[in-house]
Amino acid sequence: MKAAIESRFAEQVEFLRELVKVPSDNPPGDTERHAMRTAELLEGLGFTVEKHPVPEPFVRQNGMVSVTNLIVREKFGSGLGPVIALNAHGDVVPPGEGWSKEPYGAEIEDDALYGRGAAVSKGDFATYAFALLALREYADELEGSVELHLTYDEEAGGFVGPKWLLEQELTQPDYAISAGFSYAATTAHNGCLHMEVIFRGRQAHAAMPETGADALQAATPVLAAIYAERERLTSIQSEQDGIGSPQITVGLISGGINTNVVPDRVSLRVDRRLIPEENGEQVEEQLIELIESVVPEDCGVEVECRRIMIAEPLRELPGAKKLIEALKWPAKEVLGIELKATGAPLYTDARHYAEAGIPTVLYGAGPRTIVEANAHGADEHLQLSDLKAATIIVADALKTLLR
């Protein structure tokens, strides 16, 4: 397996460079061009690629412009063995500022490939595709199927990516491995509630504020209550390693008309991270109750709490242990580590597979932490040694699972 991957590693690196060179920022979420380029590259490797465009109204409803998800299916033997899905996402956060390299230049320096999406998670397009190519060397020994699920809306919640593929019954895998990093396997992660709190008052001249209803004044005690809630949440700890505490952040504030006008409308965008022990709808109810309890009475301001998104946490299903065991031995052989199952304080598309009852872990190419890769930051990069190691480990785990 190692020899098969090493013989094509230069080709694998070039494959990843081509993926990084095509922007797929989300927002705005116009990812069609990247999907078509990915399909072209995969077909050049000899794969048959299914293109599944998501209807535009549903795409727009989820805050994006265009989404075409890709599926590659590789059957071994009679195909009656397990179906294992490998899922990674091709949409990326916008580059932002502070880069020392061109964000879409795919430059290589000191054995690292730089560019937006190199680590999260175009790198695992390459990991999974070339692991599958190597697996063909053992086709006579295997029974079952491997599917590549290359999707395009993880940064918007995965609702028109993996969730849509599963709901449309375009795939029914028995297990799933989702994009991750090389030095641990993630079996649980946080969820997230995004909420908009809208305060509607009545504008007035700043010289006579009493004649209006100040939306910002009504929002002020709500802000104080949210930050007091942040302090309270630090006393709560998940029992799952790597998760930590629930978190809450006001990430965006907008409103007002002009400096000399009492603001008639203010909105807050709230991000509430859920630990696996929490339920999203219950947390939403509690947060709404907290907000409504501190708005001043008879202030003339109407308050609306509007859900933007709930992403439930990833919780480990019993079958996930089989995936961990398959990854452990090659991880020790290749990296010299005892691969541990852990949690992560973010949320990913993996939860959609688990919600459908599919045992799921996150494992792929990357360093020990997101911070090391500058994922979602300037100079995002992937060590090429980690790419090669993860490809060998995933391929070997698939061989074990399909024997």
RODO-880429 format. One record per residue (C-alpha): residue number from 0; x, y, z; residue in one letter. Coordinates in Angstrom, 2 decimals. Example, Ala and Ser with C-alpha at 12.3 -4.5 7.8 and 13.67 -1.06 7.14 Angstrom:
BEGIN
<node k="0" u="12.30" v="-4.50" w="7.80" r="a"/>
<node k="1" u="13.67" v="-1.06" w="7.14" r="s"/>
# end
This chain:
BEGIN
<node k="0" u="0.00" v="0.00" w="0.00" r="m"/>
<node k="1" u="2.77" v="2.40" w="0.93" r="k"/>
<node k="2" u="4.65" v="1.70" w="-2.31" r="a"/>
<node k="3" u="1.52" v="2.19" w="-4.41" r="a"/>
<node k="4" u="0.89" v="5.61" w="-2.83" r="i"/>
<node k="5" u="4.50" v="6.75" w="-2.91" r="e"/>
<node k="6" u="4.75" v="5.92" w="-6.61" r="s"/>
<node k="7" u="1.98" v="8.42" w="-7.39" r="r"/>
<node k="8" u="2.70" v="10.99" w="-4.69" r="f"/>
<node k="9" u="4.02" v="13.68" w="-7.03" r="a"/>
<node k="10" u="0.82" v="13.28" w="-9.05" r="e"/>
<node k="11" u="-1.23" v="13.53" w="-5.84" r="q"/>
<node k="12" u="0.46" v="16.78" w="-4.87" r="v"/>
<node k="13" u="-0.23" v="18.27" w="-8.30" r="e"/>
<node k="14" u="-3.86" v="17.13" w="-8.01" r="f"/>
<node k="15" u="-4.18" v="19.04" w="-4.73" r="l"/>
<node k="16" u="-2.43" v="22.11" w="-6.15" r="r"/>
<node k="17" u="-4.98" v="22.24" w="-8.96" r="e"/>
<node k="18" u="-7.82" v="22.07" w="-6.44" r="l"/>
<node k="19" u="-6.37" v="24.89" w="-4.32" r="v"/>
<node k="20" u="-5.89" v="27.14" w="-7.37" r="k"/>
<node k="21" u="-9.65" v="27.30" w="-8.02" r="v"/>
<node k="22" u="-11.41" v="29.65" w="-5.55" r="p"/>
<node k="23" u="-14.53" v="28.29" w="-3.87" r="s"/>
<node k="24" u="-15.23" v="30.91" w="-1.21" r="d"/>
<node k="25" u="-18.34" v="30.47" w="0.92" r="n"/>
<node k="26" u="-19.70" v="33.09" w="1.27" r="p"/>
<node k="27" u="-20.71" v="33.86" w="-1.42" r="p"/>
<node k="28" u="-20.97" v="30.14" w="-2.10" r="g"/>
<node k="29" u="-20.70" v="30.00" w="-5.88" r="d"/>
<node k="30" u="-18.91" v="26.66" w="-5.99" r="t"/>
<node k="31" u="-19.98" v="25.21" w="-9.36" r="e"/>
<node k="32" u="-16.67" v="25.99" w="-11.08" r="r"/>
<node k="33" u="-14.67" v="24.14" w="-8.45" r="h"/>
<node k="34" u="-16.93" v="21.10" w="-8.63" r="a"/>
<node k="35" u="-16.54" v="20.91" w="-12.40" r="m"/>
<node k="36" u="-12.75" v="21.20" w="-12.16" r="r"/>
<node k="37" u="-12.68" v="18.50" w="-9.47" r="t"/>
<node k="38" u="-14.77" v="16.19" w="-11.62" r="a"/>
<node k="39" u="-12.43" v="16.79" w="-14.56" r="e"/>
<node k="40" u="-9.37" v="15.93" w="-12.46" r="l"/>
<node k="41" u="-11.00" v="12.80" w="-11.02" r="l"/>
<node k="42" u="-12.03" v="11.61" w="-14.46" r="e"/>
<node k="43" u="-8.40" v="12.10" w="-15.51" r="g"/>
<node k="44" u="-7.51" v="9.58" w="-12.78" r="l"/>
<node k="45" u="-9.92" v="7.05" w="-14.26" r="g"/>
<node k="46" u="-12.88" v="7.55" w="-11.93" r="f"/>
<node k="47" u="-16.51" v="7.77" w="-13.02" r="t"/>
<node k="48" u="-17.93" v="10.91" w="-11.43" r="v"/>
<node k="49" u="-21.61" v="11.50" w="-10.71" r="e"/>
<node k="50" u="-22.62" v="15.18" w="-10.64" r="k"/>
<node k="51" u="-25.59" v="16.03" w="-8.45" r="h"/>
<node k="52" u="-26.66" v="19.67" w="-8.77" r="p"/>
<node k="53" u="-28.84" v="20.95" w="-5.93" r="v"/>
<node k="54" u="-31.95" v="22.88" w="-7.08" r="p"/>
<node k="55" u="-31.29" v="26.63" w="-7.03" r="e"/>
<node k="56" u="-34.18" v="27.62" w="-4.70" r="p"/>
<node k="57" u="-32.88" v="25.27" w="-2.01" r="f"/>
<node k="58" u="-29.33" v="26.51" w="-2.55" r="v"/>
<node k="59" u="-30.49" v="30.15" w="-2.21" r="r"/>
<node k="60" u="-32.52" v="29.28" w="0.86" r="q"/>
<node k="61" u="-29.28" v="28.12" w="2.49" r="n"/>
<node k="62" u="-27.43" v="31.33" w="1.62" r="g"/>
<node k="63" u="-25.42" v="30.08" w="-1.37" r="m"/>
<node k="64" u="-25.32" v="30.63" w="-5.13" r="v"/>
<node k="65" u="-24.55" v="27.23" w="-6.70" r="s"/>
<node k="66" u="-23.85" v="23.72" w="-5.39" r="v"/>
<node k="67" u="-23.08" v="20.55" w="-7.33" r="t"/>
<node k="68" u="-22.08" v="17.62" w="-5.15" r="n"/>
<node k="69" u="-19.94" v="14.81" w="-6.56" r="l"/>
<node k="70" u="-20.07" v="11.07" w="-5.88" r="i"/>
<node k="71" u="-17.54" v="8.45" w="-7.00" r="v"/>
<node k="72" u="-18.51" v="4.81" w="-6.40" r="r"/>
<node k="73" u="-15.95" v="2.00" w="-6.48" r="e"/>
<node k="74" u="-17.25" v="-1.55" w="-6.07" r="k"/>
<node k="75" u="-15.04" v="-4.47" w="-5.02" r="f"/>
<node k="76" u="-16.02" v="-8.10" w="-5.48" r="g"/>
<node k="77" u="-19.78" v="-8.58" w="-5.62" r="s"/>
<node k="78" u="-20.29" v="-5.31" w="-3.76" r="g"/>
<node k="79" u="-22.22" v="-7.09" w="-1.00" r="l"/>
<node k="80" u="-19.79" v="-6.04" w="1.73" r="g"/>
<node k="81" u="-20.00" v="-2.75" w="3.63" r="p"/>
<node k="82" u="-20.36" v="0.59" w="1.86" r="v"/>
<node k="83" u="-17.89" v="3.13" w="3.24" r="i"/>
<node k="84" u="-18.31" v="6.81" w="2.44" r="a"/>
<node k="85" u="-15.35" v="9.21" w="2.46" r="l"/>
<node k="86" u="-16.60" v="12.79" w="2.76" r="n"/>
<node k="87" u="-14.68" v="16.06" w="2.35" r="a"/>
<node k="88" u="-15.86" v="19.56" w="1.45" r="h"/>
<node k="89" u="-14.55" v="21.84" w="-1.27" r="g"/>
<node k="90" u="-16.06" v="25.13" w="-0.13" r="d"/>
<node k="91" u="-13.75" v="27.37" w="1.92" r="v"/>
<node k="92" u="-13.94" v="30.52" w="4.02" r="v"/>
<node k="93" u="-12.77" v="33.68" w="2.17" r="p"/>
<node k="94" u="-8.99" v="34.21" w="2.45" r="p"/>
<node k="95" u="-9.04" v="37.44" w="4.45" r="g"/>
<node k="96" u="-5.91" v="39.51" w="5.00" r="e"/>
<node k="97" u="-2.40" v="38.88" w="6.32" r="g"/>
<node k="98" u="-1.15" v="36.28" w="3.84" r="w"/>
<node k="99" u="2.53" v="36.07" w="2.97" r="s"/>
<node k="100" u="1.65" v="33.76" w="0.06" r="k"/>
<node k="101" u="-0.94" v="34.07" w="-2.67" r="e"/>
<node k="102" u="-4.09" v="32.45" w="-1.14" r="p"/>
<node k="103" u="-4.81" v="30.57" w="-4.38" r="y"/>
<node k="104" u="-1.23" v="30.18" w="-5.54" r="g"/>
<node k="105" u="-0.77" v="26.62" w="-4.16" r="a"/>
<node k="106" u="2.90" v="27.39" w="-3.45" r="e"/>
<node k="107" u="5.14" v="24.75" w="-1.89" r="i"/>
<node k="108" u="7.75" v="25.79" w="0.65" r="e"/>
<node k="109" u="9.60" v="23.68" w="3.23" r="d"/>
<node k="110" u="7.56" v="20.59" w="2.30" r="d"/>
<node k="111" u="4.26" v="22.41" w="2.92" r="a"/>
<node k="112" u="1.58" v="23.40" w="0.42" r="l"/>
<node k="113" u="0.10" v="26.84" w="1.09" r="y"/>
<node k="114" u="-3.35" v="28.04" w="0.07" r="g"/>
<node k="115" u="-6.91" v="28.46" w="1.20" r="r"/>
<node k="116" u="-8.47" v="25.02" w="1.56" r="g"/>
<node k="117" u="-5.18" v="23.13" w="1.57" r="a"/>
<node k="118" u="-5.91" v="21.76" w="5.05" r="a"/>
<node k="119" u="-9.69" v="22.31" w="5.29" r="v"/>
<node k="120" u="-10.53" v="20.29" w="3.39" r="s"/>
<node k="121" u="-9.40" v="20.09" w="-0.22" r="k"/>
<node k="122" u="-6.43" v="18.19" w="1.16" r="g"/>
<node k="123" u="-8.75" v="15.29" w="1.90" r="d"/>
<node k="124" u="-10.13" v="15.31" w="-1.65" r="f"/>
<node k="125" u="-6.58" v="14.22" w="-2.46" r="a"/>
<node k="126" u="-6.24" v="11.90" w="0.56" r="t"/>
<node k="127" u="-9.37" v="9.95" w="-0.24" r="y"/>
<node k="128" u="-9.03" v="9.86" w="-4.03" r="a"/>
<node k="129" u="-5.48" v="8.51" w="-3.96" r="f"/>
<node k="130" u="-6.24" v="6.09" w="-1.13" r="a"/>
<node k="131" u="-8.97" v="4.69" w="-3.32" r="l"/>
<node k="132" u="-6.62" v="4.43" w="-6.28" r="l"/>
<node k="133" u="-4.16" v="2.46" w="-4.16" r="a"/>
<node k="134" u="-6.95" v="0.19" w="-2.94" r="l"/>
<node k="135" u="-7.48" v="-1.01" w="-6.50" r="r"/>
<node k="136" u="-4.19" v="-2.88" w="-6.16" r="e"/>
<node k="137" u="-5.97" v="-5.23" w="-3.71" r="y"/>
<node k="138" u="-9.30" v="-5.50" w="-5.54" r="a"/>
<node k="139" u="-9.26" v="-9.32" w="-5.63" r="d"/>
<node k="140" u="-9.07" v="-9.50" w="-1.83" r="e"/>
<node k="141" u="-11.92" v="-7.08" w="-1.09" r="l"/>
<node k="142" u="-15.69" v="-7.17" w="-0.80" r="e"/>
<node k="143" u="-17.83" v="-4.05" w="-0.56" r="g"/>
<node k="144" u="-17.81" v="-0.49" w="-1.87" r="s"/>
<node k="145" u="-16.09" v="2.83" w="-1.27" r="v"/>
<node k="146" u="-17.79" v="6.11" w="-2.18" r="e"/>
<node k="147" u="-16.23" v="9.55" w="-2.38" r="l"/>
<node k="148" u="-18.70" v="12.22" w="-1.29" r="h"/>
<node k="149" u="-17.22" v="15.56" w="-2.34" r="l"/>
<node k="150" u="-19.60" v="18.26" w="-1.17" r="t"/>
<node k="151" u="-19.72" v="22.04" w="-1.20" r="y"/>
<node k="152" u="-21.54" v="23.66" w="1.72" r="d"/>
<node k="153" u="-19.79" v="22.71" w="4.96" r="e"/>
<node k="154" u="-19.13" v="26.37" w="5.73" r="e"/>
<node k="155" u="-22.90" v="26.97" w="5.50" r="a"/>
<node k="156" u="-23.90" v="23.94" w="7.57" r="g"/>
<node k="157" u="-23.89" v="20.94" w="5.23" r="g"/>
<node k="158" u="-27.63" v="21.06" w="4.57" r="f"/>
<node k="159" u="-27.28" v="21.02" w="0.78" r="v"/>
<node k="160" u="-24.22" v="18.77" w="0.89" r="g"/>
<node k="161" u="-24.16" v="15.47" w="2.83" r="p"/>
<node k="162" u="-27.59" v="15.98" w="4.38" r="k"/>
<node k="163" u="-29.14" v="16.54" w="0.94" r="w"/>
<node k="164" u="-27.39" v="13.49" w="-0.56" r="l"/>
<node k="165" u="-28.69" v="11.32" w="2.29" r="l"/>
<node k="166" u="-32.22" v="12.73" w="2.23" r="e"/>
<node k="167" u="-32.44" v="12.26" w="-1.55" r="q"/>
<node k="168" u="-31.33" v="8.63" w="-1.02" r="e"/>
<node k="169" u="-28.48" v="9.09" w="-3.45" r="l"/>
<node k="170" u="-26.33" v="7.16" w="-1.01" r="t"/>
<node k="171" u="-26.87" v="4.72" w="1.86" r="q"/>
<node k="172" u="-23.44" v="3.99" w="3.37" r="p"/>
<node k="173" u="-22.83" v="1.68" w="6.30" r="d"/>
<node k="174" u="-19.88" v="3.73" w="7.61" r="y"/>
<node k="175" u="-18.44" v="7.17" w="6.96" r="a"/>
<node k="176" u="-15.04" v="8.78" w="7.38" r="i"/>
<node k="177" u="-15.06" v="12.55" w="7.16" r="s"/>
<node k="178" u="-12.28" v="15.08" w="6.64" r="a"/>
<node k="179" u="-10.01" v="15.43" w="9.66" r="g"/>
<node k="180" u="-6.39" v="15.50" w="10.76" r="f"/>
<node k="181" u="-3.76" v="12.77" w="10.99" r="s"/>
<node k="182" u="-2.80" v="12.45" w="14.65" r="y"/>
<node k="183" u="-6.17" v="11.66" w="16.24" r="a"/>
<node k="184" u="-9.56" v="10.38" w="15.15" r="a"/>
<node k="185" u="-12.49" v="12.56" w="16.10" r="t"/>
<node k="186" u="-15.60" v="10.70" w="17.24" r="t"/>
<node k="187" u="-17.55" v="13.60" w="18.75" r="a"/>
<node k="188" u="-17.74" v="17.33" w="18.25" r="h"/>
<node k="189" u="-19.69" v="20.39" w="19.27" r="n"/>
<node k="190" u="-22.87" v="21.58" w="17.67" r="g"/>
<node k="191" u="-23.89" v="25.15" w="17.03" r="c"/>
<node k="192" u="-26.93" v="27.40" w="17.28" r="l"/>
<node k="193" u="-26.93" v="30.58" w="15.20" r="h"/>
<node k="194" u="-29.60" v="33.07" w="16.18" r="m"/>
<node k="195" u="-30.47" v="36.61" w="15.14" r="e"/>
<node k="196" u="-32.01" v="38.86" w="17.79" r="v"/>
<node k="197" u="-33.85" v="41.81" w="16.25" r="i"/>
<node k="198" u="-34.90" v="44.89" w="18.25" r="f"/>
<node k="199" u="-37.52" v="47.09" w="16.56" r="r"/>
<node k="200" u="-38.07" v="50.51" w="18.11" r="g"/>
<node k="201" u="-39.09" v="53.91" w="16.80" r="r"/>
<node k="202" u="-36.76" v="56.53" w="15.38" r="q"/>
<node k="203" u="-36.64" v="60.07" w="16.77" r="a"/>
<node k="204" u="-34.44" v="63.15" w="16.73" r="h"/>
<node k="205" u="-31.42" v="62.73" w="19.02" r="a"/>
<node k="206" u="-32.32" v="66.08" w="20.61" r="a"/>
<node k="207" u="-35.56" v="64.52" w="21.86" r="m"/>
<node k="208" u="-34.81" v="60.80" w="22.47" r="p"/>
<node k="209" u="-37.83" v="60.44" w="24.75" r="e"/>
<node k="210" u="-40.10" v="60.74" w="21.71" r="t"/>
<node k="211" u="-38.71" v="57.54" w="20.21" r="g"/>
<node k="212" u="-38.10" v="53.96" w="21.30" r="a"/>
<node k="213" u="-34.38" v="53.29" w="21.39" r="d"/>
<node k="214" u="-33.62" v="49.83" w="19.98" r="a"/>
<node k="215" u="-29.99" v="49.99" w="21.11" r="l"/>
<node k="216" u="-30.97" v="50.85" w="24.66" r="q"/>
<node k="217" u="-33.16" v="47.74" w="24.74" r="a"/>
<node k="218" u="-30.32" v="45.65" w="23.30" r="a"/>
<node k="219" u="-27.79" v="46.76" w="25.91" r="t"/>
<node k="220" u="-29.04" v="44.60" w="28.84" r="p"/>
<node k="221" u="-29.35" v="41.68" w="26.44" r="v"/>
<node k="222" u="-25.66" v="42.03" w="25.53" r="l"/>
<node k="223" u="-24.77" v="42.14" w="29.22" r="a"/>
<node k="224" u="-26.85" v="39.02" w="29.89" r="a"/>
<node k="225" u="-25.21" v="37.12" w="27.02" r="i"/>
<node k="226" u="-21.72" v="37.89" w="28.31" r="y"/>
<node k="227" u="-22.78" v="36.90" w="31.84" r="a"/>
<node k="228" u="-24.02" v="33.65" w="30.32" r="e"/>
<node k="229" u="-20.58" v="33.16" w="28.73" r="r"/>
<node k="230" u="-19.04" v="33.28" w="32.20" r="e"/>
<node k="231" u="-21.61" v="30.83" w="33.57" r="r"/>
<node k="232" u="-20.95" v="28.34" w="30.78" r="l"/>
<node k="233" u="-17.27" v="28.06" w="31.76" r="t"/>
<node k="234" u="-18.39" v="26.07" w="34.82" r="s"/>
<node k="235" u="-19.82" v="23.36" w="32.53" r="i"/>
<node k="236" u="-17.43" v="20.76" w="31.11" r="q"/>
<node k="237" u="-18.20" v="18.03" w="28.61" r="s"/>
<node k="238" u="-17.26" v="14.50" w="29.65" r="e"/>
<node k="239" u="-15.87" v="13.98" w="26.13" r="q"/>
<node k="240" u="-12.12" v="14.60" w="25.81" r="d"/>
<node k="241" u="-11.22" v="17.56" w="23.60" r="g"/>
<node k="242" u="-14.60" v="19.32" w="23.81" r="i"/>
<node k="243" u="-14.39" v="21.63" w="26.82" r="g"/>
<node k="244" u="-17.20" v="24.04" w="27.70" r="s"/>
<node k="245" u="-20.18" v="25.41" w="25.80" r="p"/>
<node k="246" u="-19.49" v="28.86" w="24.34" r="q"/>
<node k="247" u="-21.51" v="31.91" w="23.34" r="i"/>
<node k="248" u="-20.43" v="34.88" w="21.22" r="t"/>
<node k="249" u="-22.09" v="37.91" w="19.69" r="v"/>
<node k="250" u="-20.36" v="37.91" w="16.34" r="g"/>
<node k="251" u="-22.16" v="40.70" w="14.52" r="l"/>
<node k="252" u="-24.05" v="43.85" w="15.51" r="i"/>
<node k="253" u="-25.83" v="46.10" w="13.05" r="s"/>
<node k="254" u="-28.38" v="48.93" w="13.21" r="g"/>
<node k="255" u="-29.05" v="52.61" w="13.46" r="g"/>
<node k="256" u="-29.77" v="55.28" w="10.87" r="i"/>
<node k="257" u="-27.41" v="58.16" w="11.60" r="n"/>
<node k="258" u="-25.47" v="59.71" w="14.46" r="t"/>
<node k="259" u="-28.26" v="62.17" w="15.26" r="n"/>
<node k="260" u="-31.16" v="59.68" w="15.13" r="v"/>
<node k="261" u="-32.44" v="57.38" w="17.85" r="v"/>
<node k="262" u="-31.89" v="53.89" w="16.37" r="p"/>
<node k="263" u="-35.12" v="52.22" w="15.33" r="d"/>
<node k="264" u="-33.63" v="48.81" w="14.58" r="r"/>
<node k="265" u="-30.68" v="46.85" w="15.94" r="v"/>
<node k="266" u="-29.79" v="43.22" w="15.31" r="s"/>
<node k="267" u="-27.37" v="40.88" w="17.07" r="l"/>
<node k="268" u="-26.03" v="37.67" w="15.54" r="r"/>
<node k="269" u="-25.37" v="35.11" w="18.29" r="v"/>
<node k="270" u="-23.24" v="31.97" w="18.03" r="d"/>
<node k="271" u="-23.91" v="29.39" w="20.76" r="r"/>
<node k="272" u="-21.68" v="26.30" w="20.69" r="r"/>
<node k="273" u="-23.28" v="23.11" w="22.01" r="l"/>
<node k="274" u="-21.42" v="20.30" w="23.75" r="i"/>
<node k="275" u="-22.50" v="16.70" w="22.93" r="p"/>
<node k="276" u="-24.48" v="16.48" w="26.18" r="e"/>
<node k="277" u="-26.75" v="19.35" w="25.06" r="e"/>
<node k="278" u="-29.77" v="19.45" w="22.76" r="n"/>
<node k="279" u="-29.98" v="22.32" w="20.28" r="g"/>
<node k="280" u="-33.71" v="23.04" w="20.58" r="e"/>
<node k="281" u="-33.58" v="23.03" w="24.38" r="q"/>
<node k="282" u="-30.62" v="25.43" w="24.36" r="v"/>
<node k="283" u="-32.50" v="27.66" w="21.91" r="e"/>
<node k="284" u="-35.55" v="27.80" w="24.22" r="e"/>
<node k="285" u="-33.36" v="28.67" w="27.21" r="q"/>
<node k="286" u="-31.52" v="31.40" w="25.32" r="l"/>
<node k="287" u="-34.76" v="32.99" w="24.11" r="i"/>
<node k="288" u="-36.10" v="32.91" w="27.67" r="e"/>
<node k="289" u="-32.92" v="34.61" w="28.93" r="l"/>
<node k="290" u="-33.12" v="37.35" w="26.28" r="i"/>
<node k="291" u="-36.80" v="38.07" w="26.84" r="e"/>
<node k="292" u="-36.36" v="38.18" w="30.62" r="s"/>
<node k="293" u="-33.93" v="41.13" w="30.54" r="v"/>
<node k="294" u="-35.56" v="43.39" w="27.92" r="v"/>
<node k="295" u="-36.91" v="46.44" w="29.81" r="p"/>
<node k="296" u="-40.69" v="46.40" w="30.19" r="e"/>
<node k="297" u="-42.74" v="49.12" w="28.50" r="d"/>
<node k="298" u="-39.72" v="50.33" w="26.52" r="c"/>
<node k="299" u="-41.68" v="50.37" w="23.28" r="g"/>
<node k="300" u="-39.22" v="48.00" w="21.58" r="v"/>
<node k="301" u="-40.34" v="44.75" w="20.00" r="e"/>
<node k="302" u="-37.89" v="41.84" w="20.24" r="v"/>
<node k="303" u="-37.77" v="38.91" w="17.82" r="e"/>
<node k="304" u="-35.47" v="35.88" w="18.20" r="c"/>
<node k="305" u="-35.01" v="34.20" w="14.83" r="r"/>
<node k="306" u="-33.21" v="30.90" w="14.33" r="r"/>
<node k="307" u="-30.67" v="30.93" w="11.51" r="i"/>
<node k="308" u="-29.32" v="27.40" w="12.00" r="m"/>
<node k="309" u="-29.03" v="24.55" w="14.45" r="i"/>
<node k="310" u="-26.24" v="22.04" w="13.94" r="a"/>
<node k="311" u="-26.57" v="19.27" w="16.49" r="e"/>
<node k="312" u="-23.34" v="17.86" w="17.99" r="p"/>
<node k="313" u="-21.67" v="14.75" w="16.63" r="l"/>
<node k="314" u="-22.19" v="11.92" w="19.11" r="r"/>
<node k="315" u="-20.31" v="8.64" w="18.82" r="e"/>
<node k="316" u="-22.32" v="5.69" w="17.54" r="l"/>
<node k="317" u="-21.33" v="2.14" w="18.59" r="p"/>
<node k="318" u="-20.02" v="1.14" w="15.15" r="g"/>
<node k="319" u="-17.48" v="3.98" w="15.17" r="a"/>
<node k="320" u="-15.13" v="1.80" w="17.22" r="k"/>
<node k="321" u="-14.71" v="-0.51" w="14.23" r="k"/>
<node k="322" u="-13.46" v="2.45" w="12.19" r="l"/>
<node k="323" u="-11.06" v="3.50" w="14.96" r="i"/>
<node k="324" u="-9.62" v="0.00" w="15.22" r="e"/>
<node k="325" u="-9.05" v="-0.12" w="11.46" r="a"/>
<node k="326" u="-7.15" v="3.18" w="11.58" r="l"/>
<node k="327" u="-5.05" v="2.39" w="14.67" r="k"/>
<node k="328" u="-2.61" v="-0.17" w="13.31" r="w"/>
<node k="329" u="-1.54" v="1.71" w="10.17" r="p"/>
<node k="330" u="-1.29" v="4.96" w="12.19" r="a"/>
<node k="331" u="1.20" v="3.25" w="14.49" r="k"/>
<node k="332" u="3.14" v="1.81" w="11.57" r="e"/>
<node k="333" u="3.29" v="5.05" w="9.57" r="v"/>
<node k="334" u="3.38" v="7.77" w="12.23" r="l"/>
<node k="335" u="4.57" v="5.82" w="15.25" r="g"/>
<node k="336" u="1.64" v="6.97" w="17.39" r="i"/>
<node k="337" u="-1.17" v="5.36" w="19.34" r="e"/>
<node k="338" u="-4.15" v="6.84" w="17.54" r="l"/>
<node k="339" u="-6.67" v="8.09" w="20.09" r="k"/>
<node k="340" u="-10.35" v="8.82" w="19.75" r="a"/>
<node k="341" u="-11.11" v="12.36" w="20.83" r="t"/>
<node k="342" u="-13.58" v="15.21" w="20.52" r="g"/>
<node k="343" u="-13.27" v="18.59" w="18.80" r="a"/>
<node k="344" u="-14.79" v="21.95" w="19.81" r="p"/>
<node k="345" u="-16.09" v="22.76" w="16.32" r="l"/>
<node k="346" u="-18.84" v="21.34" w="14.14" r="y"/>
<node k="347" u="-18.59" v="19.57" w="10.79" r="t"/>
<node k="348" u="-20.58" v="17.74" w="8.14" r="d"/>
<node k="349" u="-19.83" v="14.43" w="9.89" r="a"/>
<node k="350" u="-22.85" v="15.00" w="12.13" r="r"/>
<node k="351" u="-25.22" v="14.49" w="9.19" r="h"/>
<node k="352" u="-24.01" v="10.93" w="8.74" r="y"/>
<node k="353" u="-24.32" v="10.20" w="12.46" r="a"/>
<node k="354" u="-27.82" v="11.71" w="12.54" r="e"/>
<node k="355" u="-28.74" v="9.24" w="9.79" r="a"/>
<node k="356" u="-27.51" v="6.39" w="12.01" r="g"/>
<node k="357" u="-24.21" v="5.91" w="10.14" r="i"/>
<node k="358" u="-21.15" v="5.32" w="12.38" r="p"/>
<node k="359" u="-18.76" v="8.14" w="11.62" r="t"/>
<node k="360" u="-15.28" v="9.37" w="12.51" r="v"/>
<node k="361" u="-13.18" v="12.28" w="11.27" r="l"/>
<node k="362" u="-9.77" v="11.33" w="9.94" r="y"/>
<node k="363" u="-7.60" v="12.76" w="7.18" r="g"/>
<node k="364" u="-4.54" v="14.83" w="6.37" r="a"/>
<node k="365" u="-3.38" v="17.50" w="8.78" r="g"/>
<node k="366" u="-1.38" v="18.39" w="11.90" r="p"/>
<node k="367" u="-2.24" v="17.85" w="15.55" r="r"/>
<node k="368" u="-4.34" v="21.03" w="15.82" r="t"/>
<node k="369" u="-6.28" v="23.39" w="13.59" r="i"/>
<node k="370" u="-4.09" v="26.23" w="14.84" r="v"/>
<node k="371" u="-0.94" v="24.55" w="13.49" r="e"/>
<node k="372" u="-2.44" v="24.45" w="9.99" r="a"/>
<node k="373" u="-3.67" v="28.07" w="10.14" r="n"/>
<node k="374" u="-7.02" v="26.65" w="9.05" r="a"/>
<node k="375" u="-9.45" v="29.55" w="8.45" r="h"/>
<node k="376" u="-6.49" v="31.89" w="8.92" r="g"/>
<node k="377" u="-3.79" v="33.51" w="6.81" r="a"/>
<node k="378" u="-1.14" v="31.19" w="5.31" r="d"/>
<node k="379" u="-3.24" v="28.05" w="5.67" r="e"/>
<node k="380" u="-1.03" v="25.11" w="4.77" r="h"/>
<node k="381" u="-0.67" v="21.35" w="4.76" r="l"/>
<node k="382" u="2.55" v="19.45" w="5.38" r="q"/>
<node k="383" u="3.06" v="17.11" w="2.45" r="l"/>
<node k="384" u="4.37" v="14.43" w="4.81" r="s"/>
<node k="385" u="1.00" v="14.48" w="6.60" r="d"/>
<node k="386" u="-0.81" v="14.16" w="3.27" r="l"/>
<node k="387" u="1.19" v="11.07" w="2.36" r="k"/>
<node k="388" u="0.86" v="9.50" w="5.81" r="a"/>
<node k="389" u="-2.90" v="10.02" w="5.97" r="a"/>
<node k="390" u="-3.37" v="8.57" w="2.49" r="t"/>
<node k="391" u="-1.49" v="5.40" w="3.45" r="i"/>
<node k="392" u="-3.40" v="5.08" w="6.73" r="i"/>
<node k="393" u="-6.84" v="5.60" w="5.15" r="v"/>
<node k="394" u="-6.08" v="3.14" w="2.35" r="a"/>
<node k="395" u="-4.88" v="0.50" w="4.80" r="d"/>
<node k="396" u="-7.95" v="1.02" w="7.02" r="a"/>
<node k="397" u="-10.25" v="0.60" w="4.02" r="l"/>
<node k="398" u="-8.45" v="-2.62" w="3.09" r="k"/>
<node k="399" u="-9.08" v="-3.94" w="6.62" r="t"/>
<node k="400" u="-12.75" v="-2.95" w="6.60" r="l"/>
<node k="401" u="-13.43" v="-4.52" w="3.20" r="l"/>
<node k="402" u="-11.60" v="-7.81" w="3.71" r="r"/>
# end
